[in-house]
């Protein structure tokens, strides 16, 4: 029986790092993105139907909140798996990568 990968991140030749996600995690993240996509389409429809500006802005705020929630969930997963695994394996440079990522995300 093949050993299940415990490390979430690995090097793929030429394509950089990848992450193995559980089926549940992938499904949950994709479902969140699909809901957000639906919200964006809803705002597009509102604009096409000349909806009142504050109503559109409220929906845009809801989309921003949903995207922030998605990002927090993804970041938490990354920290609990990839970052922890790398530190346990002596790859402390992952902290610099995390700081750099947070600086880009928090602009």
C-alpha positions in Angstrom: 0.0 0.0 0.0 1.4 3.4 -1.0 2.3 5.7 1.9 0.0 8.8 2.1 1.8 12.1 1.7 2.1 13.8 5.1 3.9 16.9 3.8 1.5 19.3 2.3 4.0 21.2 0.2 6.5 19.7 -2.2 8.7 20.7 -5.1 7.4 19.8 -8.5 10.1 20.0 -11.2 9.8 23.3 -13.0 6.4 24.3 -11.5 7.3 25.3 -8.0 5.6 24.4 -4.8 2.2 22.7 -4.7 -0.1 21.6 -1.9 -1.9 18.4 -1.4 -5.3 19.2 0.0 -7.8 16.8 1.4 -10.9 16.2 -0.7 -13.0 18.0 2.0 -10.7 21.1 2.2 -10.7 21.4 -1.6 -14.5 21.0 -1.8 -15.1 23.6 0.9 -12.7 26.1 -0.6 -14.2 25.7 -4.1 -17.7 26.0 -2.7 -16.8 29.3 -1.1 -15.4 30.6 -4.4 -18.4 29.5 -6.3 -20.7 31.4 -3.9 -18.5 34.5 -4.3 -18.6 34.1 -8.0 -22.4 34.0 -7.8 -22.4 37.2 -5.6 -20.2 38.9 -8.3 -22.7 37.9 -11.0 -25.5 39.2 -8.8 -23.8 42.6 -8.6 -23.3 42.6 -12.4 -27.0 42.0 -12.8 -27.8 44.7 -10.4 -25.7 47.1 -12.4 -27.3 46.0 -15.7 -30.7 46.6 -14.1 -29.8 50.1 -12.9 -30.0 49.1 -9.2 -29.5 51.9 -6.6 -25.8 52.6 -5.9 -26.0 52.0 -2.1 -27.6 48.6 -2.7 -24.7 47.6 -5.0 -22.2 48.9 -2.6 -23.7 46.8 0.2 -23.4 43.7 -2.0 -19.8 44.6 -2.9 -19.0 44.9 0.8 -20.5 41.4 1.3 -18.2 40.1 -1.5 -15.2 41.7 0.1 -16.1 40.1 3.4 -16.5 36.7 1.8 -13.1 37.0 0.1 -11.5 38.0 3.4 -13.0 35.0 5.0 -11.8 32.7 2.2 -8.3 34.2 2.6 -8.3 33.7 6.4 -9.3 30.1 6.0 -6.6 29.4 3.4 -4.0 31.2 5.5 -4.9 29.2 8.6 -4.6 26.0 6.7 -1.3 27.0 5.2 0.1 27.9 8.6 -1.2 24.7 10.4 0.2 22.5 7.7 2.9 23.8 5.4 4.5 26.3 7.8 4.5 23.9 10.7 5.8 21.0 8.6 8.6 23.1 7.2 9.7 24.4 10.6 9.7 20.8 12.0 11.9 19.9 9.0 14.4 22.7 9.8 13.2 25.0 6.9 12.9 28.2 8.9 13.0 30.3 5.7 9.3 29.5 5.5 8.8 32.3 8.1 10.4 34.8 5.7 8.1 33.5 3.0 5.1 33.8 5.3 6.0 37.4 6.3 6.4 38.3 2.6 3.1 36.8 1.7 1.3 38.6 4.6 2.9 41.9 3.5 1.5 41.4 0.0 -1.9 40.3 1.2 -2.3 43.2 3.7 -1.6 46.1 1.3 
